[in-house]
């Protein structure tokens, strides 16, 4: 039986045209973009053409796009370099309790160095109240880092409202948009975003490549030290083949394509929920179903251990996840669900994340739904 991959929030399969262009670039455009000879100039032109494509997707200047290795580097660069460069203005930072570990662990690191971090809570639906952001702001606040869309429950955060709030405050505004970029229209300048992190492997591009948007209105020292690539903003020879693959993935993300995905994923979600309802499966949706990323559905199945459910489904060729970090094969409790419900709530050990993407179709989702019901009923016998 054909396997079914429903863990696109973790990583996505590369689009066939992405693979094609990467193969071509590795074979034909192997020059170093920093070299001044013909091979280098050819590579540099390709690099700048791709930069324009990506900039256009956000309606920003090409100069404001800095190529890097992905979301983790982008988050670290934005947070650490903002903190270090502005510590004479203050040492207070604001984030949320449901951020990706690339943000939370970076904040923990800065706390060890003497910075003060406010971790804003969310309600049981994963909502962040804009009043909490306003109340947390201080004169010595130098950075606010709030993700665009959560990677576990899919909730969209109030980015526009935060951007409006910070118009009257000098703090830098960073958002981890890794999960949201593939489905949402994001316009940093309109939203008041200063720094924005992206990973290509979440949008059917290659792993190990991404970019950081940096508003020209702010200065940001280079996180890596070495050569003068990316206009001295990110040292290291650019991964041209990976960047080309990312550029193609971005080019495929037209507004029509995003709208199509929204409709398709809503249909997938409805198929699953209808099947669960008809079978009288006891479940609840984690997060806010009315304000979330279309490709993520996080469900608690009452009385069913998530690790056991994942194991049974994996044996049937189906991949979903708990949505939590996995270290050395051990699933850690979800800090996101703990932020919603508290550390002792049964949802922590009974929830799974289903995430849609390239390759999924209606027939697959219907088959998955049937197997999901069968598996839950079997476990609860």
Secondary structure, DSSP 8 states (H G I E B T S, - for coil): ---EE-BTTT-----HHHHHHHHHHHHH--S-TT--SHHHHHHHHHHHHHHHHHHHHHT--GGGEEEES-HHHHHHHHHHHHHHHHTTT--EEEEETT--HHHHHHHHHHHHTT-EEEEE---TT----HHHHHHH--TTEEEEE--SB-TTT-BB--HHHHHHHGGGS--EEEEE-TTTTTTS---HHHHT-SEEEEEGGGTTS-TT-EEEEE-TTS----SS-SS-HHHHTS-S---HHHHHHHHHHHHH--HHHHHHHHHHHHHHHHHHHHHHHHTT--EEE-S-TTSB-TTEEEEEETT--HHHHHHHHHHTTEE-B-SS-EETTEE---HHHHHHH-TT-THHHHEEEEE--TT--HHHHHHHHHHHHHHHHHHT-
